[in-house]
Amino acid sequence: MVIWQHIVFENLYYQAGNDESGVPTDMLSLNSTVTISYRNRAAFYAFHVTSTPLELHHFQLKLASGKMEEFTQPRKSDRTVKTIVAGHQVPLYGGIPVLVDTRPHLNRISVPLNLTFMVKSRTDILGTMVKTKFYGGFICSFTFRGNKLGESLNLTDSCIYQ
């Protein structure tokens, strides 16, 4: 069972630059930490847990991504997992126009974001005779506000299971 806890945006940098082909555009760099809890309620077996990369999107524009470490969760136990989700020099191509008007005033920024990823859990029951796999996709929709930079943003009520 995955329980979403919070995300913290440590920094956000917005500047002019060039993309890989030399086209001038606005660039965005950000660094955030996502915290989730993983709970294994099974009485008799452990789970091996992996995931797809956590991706942070503004509509269809991918701003950042991060990979959760693989782990094995023992039976009847909980674990808190922190994952760094970062993007460096992401070309915006006019994708977030609100940043252009408010660059000097970071606390007026309000950007709708989606955080998505899929958790894959597998376990062997009865030795290696029976193998079970569980897949759970998640999407969290929230709004980043510039005045909340460095503060914890609760994701508990903003995430849905797909």
C-alpha positions in Angstrom: 0.0 0.0 0.0 1.4 3.4 -1.0 0.5 6.4 1.1 1.4 9.8 -0.4 2.8 12.2 2.2 4.3 15.5 0.7 6.5 17.3 -1.8 8.9 20.1 -1.0 10.3 22.4 -3.7 13.8 23.3 -2.6 14.6 25.7 -5.5 13.2 27.0 -8.7 15.3 28.9 -11.3 13.9 30.5 -14.4 16.2 32.1 -16.9 16.7 32.8 -20.6 18.9 30.3 -22.5 19.2 28.1 -25.6 17.9 24.6 -26.2 20.1 21.8 -27.5 19.7 23.0 -31.1 20.6 26.6 -30.2 17.0 28.0 -30.3 16.6 30.8 -27.7 13.9 30.0 -25.2 13.1 30.3 -21.5 14.7 27.6 -19.3 13.5 26.2 -16.0 15.5 24.3 -13.4 13.9 22.9 -10.2 14.7 20.6 -7.4 12.1 18.9 -5.2 11.8 16.0 -2.8 8.8 13.6 -2.8 8.1 11.6 0.3 5.8 8.5 0.3 5.2 5.7 2.7 5.0 2.1 1.6 3.2 -0.3 3.9 3.3 -4.1 3.6 0.4 -5.6 5.6 1.0 -9.2 4.5 1.5 -11.6 7.3 3.7 -14.2 5.5 5.7 -12.7 2.7 7.9 -9.7 1.7 7.5 -7.6 -1.4 10.2 -6.4 -3.8 9.3 -2.9 -4.9 10.3 -1.0 -8.0 8.8 2.0 -9.8 8.8 3.9 -13.0 10.4 7.3 -12.8 8.4 10.0 -10.9 7.6 12.7 -13.4 6.5 16.2 -12.8 4.4 17.7 -15.6 2.9 21.1 -16.4 0.1 19.8 -18.7 2.0 17.8 -21.3 5.4 19.5 -20.7 7.7 17.3 -18.5 9.6 19.6 -16.1 11.4 17.1 -13.9 11.9 13.4 -13.1 13.4 11.2 -10.5 13.9 7.5 -9.8 12.8 5.8 -6.6 15.3 3.3 -5.2 14.3 -0.4 -5.4 13.8 -2.1 -2.0 12.5 -5.2 -0.4 9.8 -4.6 2.2 9.6 -7.2 5.0 6.2 -8.5 6.1 4.1 -6.4 8.4 6.2 -3.3 8.2 6.3 0.3 6.9 8.9 2.4 5.1 9.3 6.0 4.3 10.8 6.6 0.8 12.2 10.0 -0.3 12.9 10.6 -4.0 14.5 13.6 -5.5 12.6 14.9 -8.5 14.7 17.4 -10.5 14.9 19.1 -13.8 17.9 21.0 -15.1 17.7 23.6 -17.9 14.3 22.4 -19.3 13.3 24.4 -22.3 9.8 25.9 -21.9 9.1 27.1 -25.5 6.5 29.4 -24.1 4.9 26.6 -22.1 4.6 28.5 -18.8 3.8 32.1 -19.7 2.9 33.0 -16.1 6.6 32.9 -15.1 7.5 35.5 -17.7 5.3 38.2 -16.1 6.2 37.4 -12.5 9.9 36.6 -12.6 11.0 39.3 -10.2 8.1 38.4 -7.8 8.4 34.6 -7.1 5.6 34.7 -4.6 3.0 35.5 -7.2 3.7 32.4 -9.3 0.9 29.8 -9.4 1.6 26.8 -11.7 -0.7 23.7 -12.0 1.4 20.5 -11.9 0.9 16.7 -12.1 3.1 14.2 -10.5 2.9 10.7 -12.0 4.4 7.3 -11.5 3.7 3.5 -11.2 4.7 1.3 -8.3 5.5 -2.4 -9.2 5.4 -4.9 -6.3 6.2 -8.6 -6.7 6.4 -11.5 -4.3 7.0 -15.2 -4.3 4.4 -17.2 -2.5 5.1 -20.9 -1.7 8.8 -20.5 -2.7 9.1 -19.8 -6.4 6.0 -21.8 -7.4 3.6 -18.9 -7.2 4.7 -15.4 -8.2 2.4 -12.5 -7.8 2.7 -9.0 -9.3 0.9 -5.8 -8.4 0.9 -2.6 -10.4 -0.4 0.7 -9.1 -0.4 3.9 -11.1 -0.7 7.2 -9.4 -1.4 10.8 -10.4 -1.2 13.7 -8.1 -2.6 17.1 -9.2 -1.7 20.2 -7.3 -0.8 23.8 -7.7 2.7 25.1 -7.0 2.8 28.6 -5.5 6.0 30.5 -5.3 5.4 31.7 -1.7 5.5 28.0 -0.6 9.1 27.4 -1.9 10.9 25.4 0.8 7.7 24.4 2.6 6.0 21.0 2.6 3.0 20.6 0.3 0.6 17.9 1.5 -0.2 15.3 -1.3 -2.5 13.1 0.7 -5.8 14.4 -0.7 -4.5 15.3 -4.2 -3.4 11.8 -5.4 -5.6 9.2 -7.1 -4.9 5.6 -7.9 -5.3 4.7 -11.6 
